[in-house]
Every structure is written in C-alpha cells, then in structure tokens.
Amino acid sequence: MDPVSAVGVAAAAVQFAEITFKITKRIAVFTVLRDVPDDAKGPKALVERLRNQLGLLNSTVQRIEEGLKNNGEGFKDSELLELSDYVSNLNRHAGKLDELLTSYLPKDDDSTQARLLAAMKSIASDFQIESLMASINQLLPLLTTFLLTSMAFKNGFRFTAPGATGMNAEFGQAQPVSSAIYRVSRHEVRHFVDRPEVLAEIGRSLDEQPTQSPRVVILQGMGGQGKTQLALRYCANSRLQKRFGHILWVDASSKTSTLRGLEELSGELNDSNQALLDSDARLAFVRRKLTAASVSWLLVLDNYDDPGAFDLREYIPKNPLGSVLITSRSTDAERIGSMIRVSGMTEDEATEVLFKQLGIPKDAKNQAAAADIVRRLGYLPLAIDQAGAYMKAEAVPLVDFLAHYEQSAIDVLNSVPNLWEYTDPASSKNGGEMTGVVAKTVFTTWNLSFSLLKPDTCTGRLKANVLSLLAFFDEHEISEEFFQAYCSANHPCQKPEWMSLFTDVKGQWSSRKFDSVMREFSRLSLITALNTERKDTEYAVISLHPLVRDWINLRQEDSMHKANFATFTQLLGAVLLPALWESPVDFEYEFRLSSTSDRQLHAHTISWIRMFGRYKSDSHPAILIPECKGKLVATSSEQLIAMYLWEIDLFEISLELSQWLWECYDISDGQLLQPKLVAGIYEIKNLHQMCLYEEAKCKSLEKLQYWETVSNGDASYADMQYQSLILLIKSLQQTINSQDKREVLELCRSELEKLHNDEQNMLKRHELLTHIMHAAHFLDQNDVRDATLETILNETVRCDGNDSWKKTWSVTIMYTATMYTIDFLNDSDIVNQLSLMALEWAADKSKYKYLAMRLLRAAALSKMAKSAEAEAMVRDCIANYANIPSAYADMYESLGNILKSQERYEEAYEAYNSALLQLEGSVQQIRKLNLLGECAGVAEKFNLELADAHMTSRLSLVKKTGFWADIAQNIMEAYRIKKKIGTEIATQDGLELLAEGLELYGVEFVYGQSSVPRTCLRPIKATINLSDPESLKDPAECIILQEVLTEKHGFWYGFDLLIRIAVNLLKTMNIAPAEQAFRLAKTTFEKAKDLHSGSITHFVWYIFYYVKLYFKVDRDGQRLREILDWARLQICAKLENGMEGMEDWWETETKILEDFINSPKDNVSEKASESGDEITAITEIRPTSPLPRAMQSLSGRFSQAISFKLPRLSRSRPSISLRRGLLPVHSAAVSPASPAIPELRDHSTLKASYP
C-alpha cells in the first residue's frame, strides 16, 4: 500500500468529518423548532433527513478510515486512489452544501421562529441542495460496498462498535487539546539513582527521528535493569521542562492490559464529554484524539516483553507530533523504532542504590565492600535492590555479604541447571571459580532469598511448596480465595501438608496466617505486590514478577512440577465448583462469579491452558463430589475448567478438553456416568459455537449410538439416551438443510409418542414441541408451528396454573416460545404477559440469558406500539453490555428492527450495518444473510443503489447454501431492485439474474452472439435458445422444458422467471425473442398442476402486463380480448372455486385492458399511468453513468471474496445482451418500467439459527 495514498484518504476523511460537523451544527438550528405548522412539516422532515444522511455517510467514511489504519496493507494503490476520489467528491459536494445552508440562515442574532421557518422552506425548495444531496447519496453504496469488501477480504477487518446511530450520532472532529495532561500510573522508587547518560540518549533518539510518525524509542534490557524507572524519570523531567503537552502511561505487558490502559486514557482526553458507550468506542476515540492532536505528546508503553504475543504497532496512533517510549526485555522490539540497550548501572550508580537501600554510612570500608558487591551482582538494579533487602532482612553485614553469596552461588548453579538458558551459553562453558556468575546475578539473588525460607526445615519446605504453586498462576492478582476454597473443599485427612501453614489449631482457614507467609515472601522480594487490606474484596491478593515466576518454574524437577500442576488444577476447580449453578430441569450450567473472581479466573485459566498440553497424555481427571447434589452427582476439576472455557468463549480449547474427558471417563465406575454425559454435551455445544454443524451432527449421532449400545435396555441410562437425542436434534436444527428439519420433525414426533401427556413429562414434551415449532417454521409449515405454540401455552397453564413455566421451562423453551409468540401471535395481552414472564424468569440467570430476554421484551414492546420504550431498552442494553462483544450483533439487530418499525430507515440501516460489521469471518453465515437482507430492505427506502449492493452481496453468499428456494427468492428480490433502478445497465443485469435463476430449474437461457465460460448453479437438463427459434420446435426438448419449468422453488416456478424475461425483452424492443419466451411461459403454465391461487393470479397479471406492452407495438385489441378469455378459462380450471372471491380484481384488470383497447394511441401512456402501470418511454431511460460501473467492480470483488465451490456442471454459454436487436431511439416504442403490482416476497424462507 502506498503510504501517500493512504494518507490522502485519511486526510480527505478528516476534512469530510469537519465539514459534516459544521453542516449539522447549522441544521441543528432548524431541528430545535417545535410545533411547526402543517405547511412546514415537510421542509422540517427534509432538513432532518439531511442530517441523518450526512451522519450515515460520515460514519461510513470514518469506519473506512479506521479500517485502513488498522489493516490497510492488502489494498492496491489503484483502489486507494479510487477510494480517495470518492471521498474527495464527497468533500466537494459537502462544501457546496455548507455554503448554501449558510446563506439561508438569518443574519441577525434575534431571529424569530418565523424567519427560521421561512429559511427552512427555502432550503426545501432549493434545487441545488436537492441535487447536491442526490450526488452525495449516490456515493454511499460505493463506500458501503468497499466496507463490505474489506470486511470479507481481511477476514476479521474489525471496526469499533458504534455508540449511537442515525440522528443521535456525534461527529468526530480533530480538536486541539486545550490543556496539558500528565497521566503516569507508576511511581519512582524511593532510592532511585539518576542515570543522566541514558536519559540524555532517550532525548537525542527522539529528536533524531523527524521523518517517523510518531517517533519511537525502545529501552531494551533484561528484567531488573531499571527500564521502567528510567522511563518514569524521563517523564518527570519532561514535565518540568514542558517538553510535551500530554504525557501518558500504559501497561503493555499483555494485549489485554494494553487495551485496558489505552481505554482508560479516554477519560483524560475526553474534554468534550463525548458519549463513549463501550470499550471499542473508547479505544477508537483515544486513537483518533492522539492522531489528530495539535500538541506534542509522549506515550509510554511499559513492559512490552513478549512481541510474539501481539503487535504493539497496531495500537500506536500516527501523528508527527507524537513520541513513544517503550520498555522491553526482547530484542525483537527493535523493528518498532530506535533501540537503546540498557545494560547495568555504573559502579557509582549501583553503589548509590545499595547505600540508599541499607541506609548505612559511606565510609571507606563500606565503599570498598559495596563496590565489590555491585560488581559481583553485575550492576543489575533489581539484583542490587534484592540483595539489599536480603541483607536488611537477615541482618547480614555489608562486608560479609560476598562470602555468604559465594557459598550460596555454588549451591544454586549445581541444583538449578536450567537457569543457564537465560544467559550466554559460552559463559557457562568457561569453567573456573565463579566465572560468568555476573550474568546470573538476578537468579542468584532470588535463590539467596529462597534459601532464607530454610527449605531444609519442615516449615521451610512447606513454604517452598507454596512458592512453587504460585508460579503456576498468572503473575497478576493471585487471590487468597483459591487456597481458602481448596482448604474448604478437602476433608481434613485429605488436606495437603502445606495447608497447615494457613490453618489454625482447629483446622480452619486463617487469613492472618496466610498474610504472615505472604509478607515473608514480600520481604524477600519473591513477590512484587501484596494487598492485605481487603477493602474491595474479602481476600488478600498478591503478584509475582514474571521473571521470578519463570525462575520458580525452572528450578522444579519434572516430577515435582507435574505434581504441583495437578494441585494447581484442583485449586482452580475448588473456586469453580461452589460458583457452579445447575438448572433444575435440564443439563444447563453457568458460573455465578463476582466480576473480580471472573477476571482473576480468566487469567489463571489461560495460564493453566499453557501447561495442560505438557501433561495431557499421562494425566487423569481429578474427581470432585459436589456438596449439594443435583443432576451433577460428580464432576472433575478439568470438567469445570472445560465448562468455564466454554462460558468465556474459548471454544476450541474447551472442545479439546471435553474430548479428552470423554475418552478418560470410564463408566465402569458408576459415578462417572454423569460426568461422561456432560463431557459429551459440551463437546457438541462447542462444535455448535464454532459453527461446525456437520461435525456436530456426526458426533451427536455417535454419542446417541454409544449410549444405546452401553445401556443394553437398562432404564438407568434413559437420561443419557434422551439428552443425546436432544443433542442430535439441536445439531440438525443448526444447519440450513431442509432435509435436516424434516428429520427433526420425525425424531421429535417419534419421541413424543413414547411420553405420557402429564406434568412429569412436561419438560421433555415442551422441549420436543419447541424443536417441532422451529423446524416447522423453517419449512414454512406455519399451521404446524402455530398449533404447536398454542399447545405449549395451553398445557403450561392447564398443568399448574400461570406459574408453571417457572418450574419446567428451560432457556430453550422460554426463548423460543416467547420469540414465536411475539412474532406470530396477534394477542397483545399474551405477548405482554409472556415477555414479562421471560424477563422475570431470567432475572436470576446469567447476564447472557437476561440480555436475550431483555431484547425479546423490547421486541414485544415494539409490537405493542411502544416503540420509544423499546428503543430505550435496547440502547440501555448496548450501553450496559458492552463487555459482551458476542452480543453486539444481537443488540444492534434488535435496534434496527425497532427503528424500521418506526420508518426511520436511515437509522435502521446504520444499526443493521453495525450488526453486520461485527460478524467476523464466514462461519456466521445465516446471521450475515439475514442482516444483508435487512440492510437491503431498509436501504431500498432511501437509496436503491445501496440496496442493490447489499442484495448482490447476499445473493453471492446464499448460493453457498444450496437452498434453492432461498436462492430463487434472492434472485427475484435482486431483480426487483434492479428493475426499480431502471437504468439500461440495471435492466441488462436484471435479465442476467433471471437467466441465472432459470439454472435452478436446470434450464440454460441463451440469447446473444458471444460466449463466455460460466459455471451453472445446477446441471443443465434443457436449453432455451432464443437465438435459434427452430430449437424450440423439438418436441422432446419442449417436453423436458415443460417438466422443469413447472418445478417450484419457494414461491417461484420456472415460468414466473420466463414471463419476466419476456417482459424485459419486449421493453427493449427485442420483439421476436420476447414472443418466443412469452409463448413458452404461457404454454408451460397451462400444463402446470396444483398451483396456489396467489401463483395463478400473479402469473396472469404478468401475462396481462406483457400484452399491454405488446399492444403499443401492434395495436391488436383482439389479442387483448383473447387473453382475457384465456385467463378466465385458466383460473376456472385451476382453482376449485373458480372466480369466487376474485371478482373485484378481475373487474379492475378487465377495465384496464378495455381502456387500453379503446384509448387513442397518443393517450396510451397516460391511461396506463392512471391505471397503475408505470409506463416510461425508452427515450426516458438515462444513459448508463460511470457510478454503477464502479459499484459493479467493487461488488464483484466482494462476491469473489465470499465465493465458494459446489459440484456443478461447467459449460460454455452465450452471454446475454439486451443491446442485440435494439431499435434506434427515434423509432422506439414505449418501454415499461416497474409494474404496479407488488412482487411476491418471502421473508421467512431462510430462518435465523436456532436459539
């Protein structure tokens, strides 16, 4: 990617943001008007529409800008130049719009409402404003398509979740910061010793990078060299010198801490109190603020020690006024900027540290001894500091330290050989007395501290065991809770020996004794932080230095390390088990943890994962017996960890662990029956979450067959068999295969026949009925769906009153029954009651379940015409559940539904598009299809080209499903939109779509001269070659055509597509081929049987439409009358009740045709318009603009990015061209545009994934 091009796009985007900010401020003057008169409501709506559309454009531009900053390397220079042109055109049009709006504003300060209203009416009548907005609006589909393309190509090209949509959005503007900010979260040590050479080099290095944006310097050195303290001193000096306007500090030790630190900066930088509703919004705000800052700033990124874990460059804002100072142990960080190697201190600096620590006089004797010590310790600040701590704690005289050290160093080197890996291997081979020991000073010092634990004594050995266990945790926030829970979970005779350090004489946990041991570790610098105040939590919390953690792990022998890892596993399980909530009615579990415990467990579980692979092959689950026995009579620590991993969305690891548990559990031990079942359940649940539905189907069937085999007719295995059956049914529900849904119906009905209809079996019955309801909905068996829903509701009330649902309904039943009640039951009272019940039911459940029910309640409020309350509820969810990224799409889709119901289409589009952009990769296929359809649906209300871009993208995706009904529906939807666009190229594209649709029926459509290779959707059975009329006279070919064209996919038969092809050909005056297509469609319709009344009347209407068009060519009234007679005969023959109930429609259509016959030639177009048929002359079709071509190029790129390969028949087929046979304009007849009758539209063919 050319950086100049990227900068050009960014600059243009910032300029557009500034212009739109000014325009919306001007528009705000008008939008504050209240109680406007009726004659001003239209202008006010237009002004508010201007504001909404500019907000939508600005949001799209800013997303593209942010995406290019985060991941723009994959774009070609030509693409960036094209994009830059689009944004530049936006700026040009927006600038003119700003000038026009300014001219209408009242010039004096005491403007009255009447003057504002007059200005507003003038704006509404200004042709230039309307023209400018039309030009701006034309660019929106191009930019949106680019956005969609980028998302698909980059596979995870992420954008920040928007904090608001539509008219509530706030425009970002690069504002200079008005005051200096100093935010440094670390403190200098009390005995810091200045190192002026290093500090001066930092300043020089930052000054010598004028071309880098921003300037970056890395302080690199091993742990304990004082890098952080040097950075702190540089910040303090720079503050005094006023070198930077802002000085900011972020802990970069992990990706999580980096994001958290950057997010926290938003509070300091948000001087305008901008609403930042979620984490992504705050991070994006900080990036934008620092990128656009007009004052110099310094950002310190501390402890970036593992560049392999994440790329820090992604989080560094780009601004030539910025400076970045990074501290790191890794030399790999050199690729980020200029590196300064931080080695040991000078002798004077090092001895100064030691004297400050000890607080002793600097006499000649002590000076000499100190010089020897710091030299021996390699001038390493941490080692010197720890050595001072050791001498103070043990009262070792300064002059005696080296002798003590030399003796201890030999023991360390002999007992911990793995420590050599952290130093220069060459030094370890030189041999000799104490040679090369300087390089190991930090480890030697820690071993000195460790030796003070007196590990040879009984108590010292137990303390060493505890220290060894600490090294298995993540280094941050190791809570006393783990040890206390482990103590409580074990019977006194099972408690490990080291637990006696933390228990009183009665064997009860003692926080006082725990604190005492931890304080001893702290004094020896074996732990870096200790909080025993317990202000915000009832437990003490400690932290380890990462290198200390590594050192402890390395010094353990393999056998001891394995034993300690097993104990660590039990420590995690001891905290998880009491927090486990078990549903009383099914095998649903969740962990009810405080936010603090959840955060700590998350980090420590990640640490556990890193070590599990090392011992997986020769480990066995550690069985636990819950105190309060429900369905889960036994479990294991590993099982609890697998369940917790599923809850925190680490599905791949949870899957691996669940599969390992399934293989480990031996059901010959009866208490392991339930654990094995739960392991199997979580294996399938993880596959569902990973969208591996086919594998889930196979695994579910394997589990069912396994339990059927081992049960051997034993009734005690009934639960295992039933739950395995439900797993299989759920796996079948997750696919988009209609055959799977039919299998669901068969399995559920078969199982229902075995169950008595009583309260004892209500849960199972309702669970099965819920699955029937969902499958029937997918298959468009709406009568079955509605009857099943009614059965569930009636049975619930009949069995135990209105509160029975509390006792028996699981989350699946509750969610599905409530959802379908809201969607399909036209009873506001029931909708209101059930949605409130669902909300009450979820009140004590997990935040995920409660959020789901809140969104359902919002949907119910919307259906009850309480849109404002519904919108407020969803926006509240967005604000309060920002920490659940997986729920973003659900929340914004719900918001889009509510806004659409209020006809706020631009805002609804923004919400739907926000939801769409949250879906990464290609696994969430059904959600993407639904959201693309919603985007197209609302965009059609204000921008046809934008709707076309989304529908084209949806069609490209839906082809992957092999679900022919939905492909047919999408083709017809896309065709309808292109027909409404009405340009020549859109008309040709529409014909291409119809031809592609015929391939679903096994028909190849040929009309044109040239041939291009093409992969057909299905194997071709017959061909319609309008270029060769004789081919349609082959009787055998005609029989095949009539057979395939009478097939139905969704609502559509093949002859429905063919009659539309005839209309398109006739509209472009390709008369002969149009007549061939018309006759074939008409003949095929005559042969069709068992047609629905809607299909019959719809096709007949298109027949009427065609002959009305043809009447303009030949003025043959007799043909129109013959068609009327033909249509009456067909309707009477194909419908059981003939024309009954269709009299009004028939009378209307008959009158229209008679008017055509009797009207003078010059008035035909006018009469047609009055009768509802929108007729347009060919001369009125505008020439193709370059805009659709550019959009086609981008849409093609998007389609290619999400393309797929299915077994299809590849052939060479002629291309379709409407240009062939076009008459000259001066001799053209009239050409119809969109017919007045609405297209049949199916919004339920492809359903959402099963809840």
Steps between C-alpha positions, in 0.01 A plus 500: 500500500632841404518700825440823310172364365396382844582839650296662226197291590547576869534872435191504282307310767601750769399787270160340440453454877569870553260608225220273621553627854449858380196408290328312778557793736322720247217248459465480878364857488200378306443167677436669835172643369197361674132504401569597144195573285373237260641676196849486655505138609620384160797740492591412857496130413731574206742693723506213751551257212805702393640462848437124512652433161811705575539312827476168316759610245736631764474176699583296190797721409641488852472119509690473173766738630540300821510173310776627270705605800463161667543275199555684173800316361285270285361774279640594165601859424235520228233404750617763745505764228146402400389519861676835542307632197170391658577679827632806317175519302313481829704793628435706190123444513487546878693828476247640252216378722655678797515828306135471392373421849699789644339739256152413627570559867367830645783749523401680824509359851135552586359273232138403555343162446321634197830595337642155570191336354531715191864403462409136547237517227752664271744218563232245415427670169862556400579283197877531555473352851288213371747439218801508734340253741416270210865509390622434854249219548618330182845454655365319808454156334854521361649567841281238667597240243866585562435451871336161443778399262767589751323306771480186288854524359671564830313224692459693816549859377341642815341829574409656828145438608316827444373671807193648334319492172327737267406841626640423846853450365764755589749604236865465590721802444872535547514766769817630662527411867455806712706398806799280581441149633741304720379147562771268629375205704838389638718648773874535531670296767603694804867431443514569125844597376521729199661364180549815291672333203206273430248779550692726262515225238120459518459870421751489214341191346156658501635818344686314224187346344335795322357284220337234715141552610505473793859477629561172684782405740534163674684446827614138474666289764456199724256505785612705794716746308290798607332574166170600657668725755697672224178559305338646811788739557494608132126576534558705814784698341296562183210626708720751678649612167150519340634299209164328429142618523384153609695227680313168516588157641367154404589156633586301182587171669214328313248581231228517763687745721593711196139528390390568855764772545417670171131481583560668836669793324164594348396650832794739494470593133121534481485869578171537307323229702424303185279196564720188475272205566733203474861390505544512121362853487743618769798339327405656166453837669850491653652403163319781321577753772873435501515471121338839454662675799662831422726492808799277559449190709704218654353152538691254718426131431650312791606132523446399137694182564336250264475637144394155381174531693372808317620780272522822699519709182128447448428713805740790441318810366659665195586866555824684416463688829498175698784320678491145634730348763486120535665282765567140404719205580481365145737599222218422257349837590774666293281489190270758654746786539842616618634272773709598801670210675470537876781309666616508859548815697836664546682414820420833660131471406480141625667563835274801548198266465643265759576774752155652457342160564708420809520848648858453626791748498726525193832453673804361317446146628138490393579670167752230412266221605211654306712532186590132519137400552352702212775381269426142597126559449559630149378853578143374456262735685248228595773269623657778702166599644421140596844450646444803719165356607670174585766667712245708686263209564771263620726763659792390283782758528599666176862383530387134551257484208737381228620204705139407565421545131789294372389202708139532388588548133665156478186335641276683251706416195520135591131454582334706229677432167207626295578852609789504247247540220448860605866599456781479248573126449866578427545640849382175654765298320805696609506337842723642768406632836196727477564603138189611313303525825446873443256425221285291736480751777123542502441125532771466761342776705158331483660174612658685789154618603364151450767354723380728780175305498715220648364235265694231687272547798145366514338844494741629237425204275127571524559866415705392199207284389267799521746718306522229234119499468489877455708466185218314322261794524502802277740743664228759570227487765558164667220495753489341843160366388658212307681368806207554736257326263743211457528471876122492541449248218722234656424278794756555785663166431542592131652844547855535365770552759578859398142600581597493870680831438160665447274325754451542871515230765142398411587454137305811394627751250698790648544813289744631760736208448466532121597866524800415716645259245437743213668786688808282539502439125462873445792591726722269298377656173360162392168670434470850358168613648293409804162647591365381834271795566194319355312824431342398171515125551497260792822338381864602497657535154863456396702533180825350375760652278490302174867411522458379855212286374721355227784442745276307741368280221845430358645389832237225545576146392259341254336269751446784746378730223241245390377446857472875554310543174245243617460700821462821301220333301323417825546857624313629196231234539455590867396855403287393203295230672322720757426755229336243271127550451305202369161529333247290690331384180774424248875473453562876484780643715653839565753649739380774731818686581569852612659723238827490694505120529404467134784727391752315713379156392515598136870587525593197712308263273699627203814420699363150568438445129864567413614216726221248445640379168823403675325248727188415301618159380567348845245688714162394632205715609489597868152395614297737720174429681272806534361561846154594368419220263267571212521325168878541514589236759870510414736705289869581469717809517583458131128476416429822688785670314360376166156640591654831606700521177175458308345782702787740419480413128821295476318232306790326326683435827179400675430258215844340528464463876144360473615239246787403731257462790262286292784260427626499862173434682450127560132432564577170668531736796131584536559851634662599168183447294386860548845654446536309172159618386587863584834467318310386190248784533776761514681343208190553285430847645850610406457368147176699473671818616779442249233456227630150419148373452569199282763372744255567784239286323744210464626527859144526635401185317810324634409599856142377456616167361754465781241540776255270322771236478623519862149526646399155378142571604596635844248771598764687703653611170176664381624851581821444306309378195247784513766772541699351213188506285448868587864568404436339161180702452676824591779420255244441225329828589823697456539417130326667208407168344124447464544121513654536845189687614276224371710252694452717811122476457522124465727452803294728723167347406638151553629594847174676592307180436698336783416769757185530706334840488536578869683752717788263565585494129415864431861615465586229247173549311547875478864467403402270214206722403734800493724321252195407290393864502839621379533236228146563379571872479812433294299278264220760473255260666339792677186312604714243680709774662198694627317191624812384686544838666137496611546151644804606703323804645179313578676205664708726720195678640294180530756302699583738780360844456674803355821447699579155364747640250730595789537135600517324167626722222862493397671790324437342159126466563468841660687682226340322205142509633532870584660584166234323294222645713629849430548433130183312414233541768276802453398523863662794678404376845672164455803662336527744790454237771735242353779748426477630858506142627811431293668806648407392852615145427843625390547738794708248696668347196825595328549838339485334156153352566376821659621704203324264259172537688536879519534513122187283470318736734605792282362317195173447686477869590561590137221269390270664757574839336720611791792578273661770714510270802633215287773717350604627842527144630723386213724806523533433871610145417761635258634732769506242781609186315795643312718236668325223305632542144317186384170679574572810289332362192188395694463840665549705184272271299229548763553875481472486121169310524353765729621792289366333186158461660500879550599554135832656607671324216837676493549436872378143464751445221782631719397263781475197270830584335664535841377152587625366167847642550534324835482156339853376432600243243250287313373259766195703605347455161131508592542818706683669212228403255226635723682825568591557137131453419397747769756755379370467146138527614539828686752646254242449224294772669761769445775375267437235237867461403589433864222242522627341180854473643376316810263273309776412253726411793225291656440312178870417476489353851169317472621302201728317741205351687366289217156598630332553165186666633699775665727542198190543283351750742825700511523506122147638480569757772819614326315512167221711653750756631684522169165545327425794732840656423392495137826586325604316186779315674272412794246361254769287336618383843141407581479282192827330600353428842187344352713286271704388799177425683390265220812293574337404831245313291767339284439737207768687308384826346681610183459830320793680343803453281814458713575219742672514837584214740246476780437261787131418523314473830369153418553243227327609179208285379366722221584818308293800392690644204318809379773556245389178329117493482504156334644341816174568684307293249664174611217304670733312735671822608164667555380217724812525714466878520138476611594250769784701650330840469206377707731423793459729800776653713350699784223712345639484151443275200723502195226658288493797746858582405438436132208744475718768660769429242238549231400836653864615518563405139186677386585813699823526297315423176652156449158399371557159337686340791253662743212331319680163513558532874137615551351206313722250682412646842130501416504141369693377803255668736212322329665164573568576869288336769418559866582869488427733791247776430763767564734344244219485242384860536857627510595327176176609332572858599841478330335355191270805498798726552683346205209529255440860606861574407462315172179693423717812465684323218217347293180668639331157480196530729379157402807342659424673829142365496627149421741519793210603728305194392805278540568631848139440614513141370835434674384641834175303491684181404781525754306626805241287671264795556576663168462879505335505842654774717695647206223705343634843602851423377367359173277801444791739555733317262226466236429872515872579458523283189180647353637850559813401308295374210277808483760770568649711221858415423638823642328448833608143564791596726285743699217247541746235609642728765156578633416131521804427711753375242803724504586529130813683386623564148831350398623850435451571871749233605811689602834398353716288723704711741852402610375463857327160461804369316729593789255342740487189287877474517500517878200267530675253277803508726279434802323217323833344409622528859203301633466263208486126549528179306221246470475204263353662193502450129736737323412594146570766248185704456416807292483828687170686513486839337205735482691709248435240234202605292440839665316741272629852442370744757299705253300191394463340841165435651442535870670291764337415832675546830390338825152343498263627766422159648740416784735210456440194714762525775588223744676619813492166679660259258838504669451522876734615771716246675340309781519680837 
